[in-house]
Amino acid sequence: MNATKAAEGVVVMEGDRQVVSQVGLHLLADLADRSGLTSAYSAAVPWNGERAPGHDRGRLLAQVAVMLAGGGECVSDLAALRDQPALFGEVASSPTAWRALHDIDDAALDALRQARAKARAKLWASGGAAEEVVLDVDAALVEIHSPNKERASSHFKGGFGFHAMFCFLDSSGEALAGMLRPGNATANSGADQLAVVDLAIDQLPSEYRRGHRPGDEPATVAHRVVVRADSAGAVSGLVAALVERNIEFSVYARVNNALHQAISAVPDDAWTKAIDGEGGPRHAGEVAELDVTLDGWPAGTRAICRREQPHPGAQLRLWDTDGWRHQVTLTNSEGDAVTLELRQRRHARVENAIKALRDTGLDRMPFTKFAANAAWLELVLAGADLLAWLRLACLDGELSRAEPKALRYRLLHVGARLVHRARRVILRLPKHWPWADELAGAYRRLGVLAS
């Protein structure tokens, strides 16, 4: 044997009709059907033309979401599903899919959002309900390399494109809401942040929404909701509106003179060791609650400060004193200050959620029309939700925490042999594929979930 070769020589031939690929995408399509997403999409975008189309528009949009979840980047990537009718049935051509997305207006977009909320409610009712509702709000730049995209513009980093705003559910990574905005939109727009939070609340099942509308009595709240943001969320209008909705807030503060003086007044023995995700002492950082009243902030607002030594080579900021770097969290939540500081530090996980969206079609806005790109964004969110629901309902262990890239490599893109027997279609997974048992188990769990 030649030990210097990475693979053995083989003869490559085309034309096998019994081998199929992208088998895991069939699982996602089945999940879309069983959760009710496909049928809800069909009801949301009924055909209203002079004659019935050859393809159900809702089913087509669900297939686009599945394609995006599988790593597709453009409408033409539907070919991977279209070429395997035994798995995915009839899939529309790229021009048909293009027209379907291009025809979605604001009313249809709202209907698509409601359809996704109905599917989420069904899945949560089947055992996927969140134990804690912590919502992460953040904005992300989407670079565009064409000047012909409607509402694309220059942004603060010197590039060109859109500046989308998102809200994610921390516990599962579900992409609850997203808004496509012009590139020159600001990250600290309280109105846009509040709008995306309201869209996220609309995505929750009815019992989770209860008590979180403007003017609702606190006694009507059935489930606590916490909204986290970085310093862009330290906007008085946003915070006041969250309090009006009986929603707790946790945001990083913009350090000012009042906070600086409060930090300087903390005695050395008042600092407590910060904790890590396991509840043990963190490798660096100390926490103290500041004795300060902030003008313009709701009554009961707490200021929790973490200090730590900056890493070698880091440049200290104006408000960093005595060689320490300080970061202040403002919140109206009750509880231990050290635990609340850890909760806010976990807001950094929103960057992973945005990265997953970029791997699921976010960085490709294929249309000239802004409304069509907004519809594309909604299907990107649906694709991300399908992956989150797959992890939540069908997987366990390491795969229940896997990033989209890992899920695609291990489960979604696996090949199999298609066997027709006794009027049944059977998928025979490769015996020696390391994750064949996990994929077969996911199918079994999905069947139990829907029964």
N, C-alpha and C positions, 0 to 999 in steps of 0.2 A: 504494500500500500504506500502511496506517495503521501507522506505526512505533511507536505508543504502546501497541499491543495485545500481550499476552504470547502469545496463541494465536488462531488463525483460527476463525471461527464454523463449526460443523458441526451436522448433524442427528444426534441420539442416538436409537438404536433398540435394542430388546432382541430376544432370540430366536435369535441366531446359534449354531448347534450345531457349527460347524466350528472356531471359535476357542476355545482352551483357555488357561488361565493357570496359574501356579505350576508351570511346566514343570520348573524346577530341582528341585522337591520330588520329581518322578518320578525324577530322577537319584539323589537321596538314598535313595529307597525301593529303587531298583535296587541301590545300594551296600549297604543293609541286607540284601537278599536274597543278593547275591553273597558278602558277607563271612560269611554263615551266621548272622547275628544273628536273622533272622526265624525260621528253622527251629529254632535253639537256644531261642528264646523259646517256640515251640510245644511243644518237649519239656519245657521247664521248668514250664509251667502247663497240663498236660493237663486236659481236661474230665472231672470225676469225678461229675457229677450223674446223674440218672435217665435223661436223654435228651441226645443230642448237641445242642449249640447250633448256631445258624445261622451263627455266625462263629467261626473259629479264634481262640482267645484270644491265642496268641503273635503271630499276624499282626496282630491288633488292637492289641496293645501296641507292636509295631514301627511301626504307622501313627501312634500317639500320639507316639512319639519323633520321627518324621519331621515331624509337625505342629509339635512344640515347636521343632525345629531351624529350621523355617520362620518362627518368630516367633509361633506361636499361644500363647495365654495361658490357655485354659480348654478343658474337654472339648468344649464346643459348637463350638469352632473346627475340629473335624474336618469340619465341613460343607464346607470348602474342598476337601477330598479327596473327600468323599462325592458331591459334585455333578459329579465328573468321572470316571465309571467307566471311560472309555476309557483313562485313564492309571493309575488306582489300583485298578481292580476294585471289588468290593463293599466298602464301608466301613460299619461298624456305626453304628447310631444313637447319639446322645449318651447316652440312658439305658443302652444295652447297654455302652458304654465305661465309663460311670460304675460300673456293677455289677462289671465285670471288674476295675477297679482297687480297688474297695471290698472285694473278696473276697480280695485278696492278703494272706497272713499272713507271719510271719517266715520260715517254711520256704520259701514261694514266693519271697520277696524274695531269700533266699540263692541260690535256683536262678536267678533273673534275673541276679544278679551273676555267677554262673558262666557263664551263657550269653554275657554281654558279654565275659568273659575269653576264651572260646573264639573269638568273632569277632575279637577283637584279635589273638590268636595267629595266626589264619589270615591276617589282613591284614599283620601283621609278617613272616610267612613269605613273603609275596608281594612283599616289597621295602620294607615300611614300618617296618622295625625301627629302634629308637632306637640311636644311636651311644653315647649317654651317658645313664645313668639318674640324673637329679637330680629328687627329689621335693620339692614345696613344700607345706607344711602351713599352713593358716590357717583361721580361723573367720570366719563372716559372720552378721550379724543379718538375719532375715527378718521384716519388720513384718507384723502381722496386725491387721485392723480389726474383728474379731469376737471376742467373749469366749467363743464356743461351740466353739473349736477345742481338741481334747483335748491337754493338756500345754503349750499356749501359756501364757506367763507374762510378767511384767514383767522387763525386762533392765536392765543397768547404765547404759544411756544414757537411761533413763526411758521408753522405749517398751514395746511389748507384742508378743510373738510367739515365734519360735523362734531358737535360736542354733546354726546348723549348723556342722559341722566338715568340712573338705575336704582332699583331697590330689590334686595335679595333677602331671603329667609336664611338666617345664619345656620340653623340646626341641620338643614338638608341641602343648602345651596340652591334651592329653587329660585329661579329668576322670576320673581313675582311681577315686576313692572319695569318698563323702560320707555323713555321718551326721546325721540330723535329731535335734536335742536340744531340751529345754525352753529357754525364753528366759532362765531364770536360771542356766543352765550357764555355767561359767567358761571363759575363753579359754585359761587355762594349766593345764587339766586334763591331767596327764600320761597318765592312763589312757585318756581319749578320744583324745588325740593318737596314742598307741600303737595304739589300736584302728583308727583310720583308716589309719595306716601299714600295719598288717597286712592290711587290706582292699585297699590299693593294691598291696601285694606279691602278693596273690592274683590281681590283675588282670594281672600280667605273665606272659609265656610261661614254660614250665617251666625253660628254661635260664637265664632271668634270676632266677628264684626260688631257684635252687640255692645253698645255703650261707647263706640269710638267714632261717632258722628258729631259734628259741631253742635254743642248745646245739650248733648246727652248727659243724663244724671250719672254721677260716679257709681251709684248703687246698681245701675243696670249692667255694669261691666261683668262679663262672664270669664274672660281670659285677659290677663295682663299683656300689654303690648309695649315693647321698648323700641325706640328708634335711636340708632347710633349713627354718628357721622364724625368726620374729622373737623378741623377748625373751620372749614367752609360751611358747616352746619351751625356755627355759633352766630346765628342771625335771630334777632329778637322777634321778628315777625313769624318765623318758622316755629320757634320755641313756644311762643304764646299760642299759636294755633294748635300745636301738639297738646298743650295743657288743656285747651278748650275741648279737645277730643278725648280726654282722659288717657292720653298716651304718655308714657314716661320718656324722657330724653336723656341721652348721654353723648356729649360732644366734647371735643378738645377745645380749650379756650385759647383766645388770642391774648397772650400775657400783656397786662397793662400795669400802670403804677400801683393800683390797689392790690393786684395779685402779687406784684413784686414785693411790696411792703409786707404782705401777709406771709410770703415765703421766707423773708428775712427774719420774721418774728418767731418762726417755729424753733423751739429749743432742740438741741441735738438729741436729747433723750426721748423726743416725741416721734422720731422716725422709726417706722417698723419695716422689717425686711419684706420686700415684695415676694409674691408667690408665683409659681409657674402653673402650667395647665393641669398638673397632677395634684396641685395643692401643697407642694413642698416649697422650700425656700428657693427663690429665683437666683440664678448665678450672679445677678447684679440688680441694683435698684432698691430704693427705700421709699416708703409711702407715708404721707401724713395728711390729715384733713386740715384745711386752712380755716382760720377764724376771720371771715371776711363777708361783708354784704355787698353785693354787686348791684349797682344801679341799672334799672331796666330789665332785670331778670326776675322771674316769678318767685314768689315767697316760697321758702323751703329749698331753694337751690343750694346745692353743696359743691364746694370746690375741693377736689382731691388731687394732691400733687405727688408725682413720682420724681425722685431725683436719682441720678446715676452719673458715674464718671464717664465722660465722653471717650470714645475709642481713640487710640493713638492717631494723631493727624487731623482729628476733627476740629473744626473752627467753632469756637464758642459764639453764641448769639448775644444780643444786647442785654437780655434779661438773665443770662446765666451768670451766677455769682459763686465766688469761692471755689472755682474749679468744678462745679456741679452743673449738669444740664437738667433743666426742669421741664416737666410737661404736666399741664393741669387739665383735669377732667371736670366738667360741669354736669351735674345730674340732679334730678329730683327724686331719685330712687332711695328707698330705705335699705338699710343693711350695713354690713361691715365695709369700711372704706377700702381695705386691702382687696376684698373680693370684687367690689365694684370697679376698682382700678384694673384688675385682671379682665373683667368683662369688657371694659372699653378697649383694652389693649388687643383683644381678640377681633376688634373691628378691622385689623389689618388683613384678616382672611378675605375681606371683600376684594382684595387685589387678585386672589386666586379665582374668585368667581368671575371677575371681568376677564381674566386670562382665558378661562374656559369658554366664555362667550366669543372671544377672538378666535378660538379654535373651532367655533361652531357657526361661522359665517358672518360674525359682526364686522370684520374688516373688509367685507365685500358688499358695497352698496351698488347693485348692478343697474339701477334705473336712473333715468334723467329726472323723472317726476318725483317730488318730495313725498307725496302720499304713498306712492308705490314703495319707496324705500322704507317708509314708516311701517308698511305692511310686511316687508321683508324682515324688519327688526322684530316685529311681533312673532314671526315664525322662527326667528333665531331664539327668542325666549322660549317658544314652545319646544324647540329641539333640546334646549338646555334642560327644560322641565322633564322631558321624556328620559333623559339620562339620569336626572335626580330621582325620578320615580322608579327607574330600573334599579338603582342602588338601594333605594328605600324599601321596595316591595319584593325584590326578586334576588338580591344578593346579600351575602354576609361576609364576615372576615375582611381580608385585605381589599377585595373587590368592592365592598360596600363603601370604601373611602377612595376609590381609584379616580384619577383624573380622566377626562375624556380620551386623551391619547392612549392611556393604558387600557381603557375599556375597548377601544377600537382594535388595538393590537391583539388582545387576548380573547375577546368575545365577538365583537361586532363584525369583523372582517374575515372570520374563519370560513373555510370552505367545507363542503359536505357533498355526499353522493345522494342524488334524488332517486328514490325507488318507488315505482307504482305497483301496488299489490292490493288485490281485492277491493278495487275502487277507492283505495286510499293512497295518499301521497306521504311517503316516509322519508325523513331526513336522517341519513346515517352519518353521524359525526366521526371524524378521524379518531381511531382508537388511541393513538399515541399523542394526540394534541394535549398539552399539559392542562388545559382549562376546559376540556370537553365535559367533564363531570359538572363543573360550575354552570356551563351553558345549559346542559340538560336539566340541572336542578332549577335554573331560572325559569325555564319553560313550565316545569311542574308547579312551582310557586305561583306563577302567573295564572295557571289554571285553577288553583285553589283559591286565589284571591278573587277571581271573577265568579266563582261558584256560589 
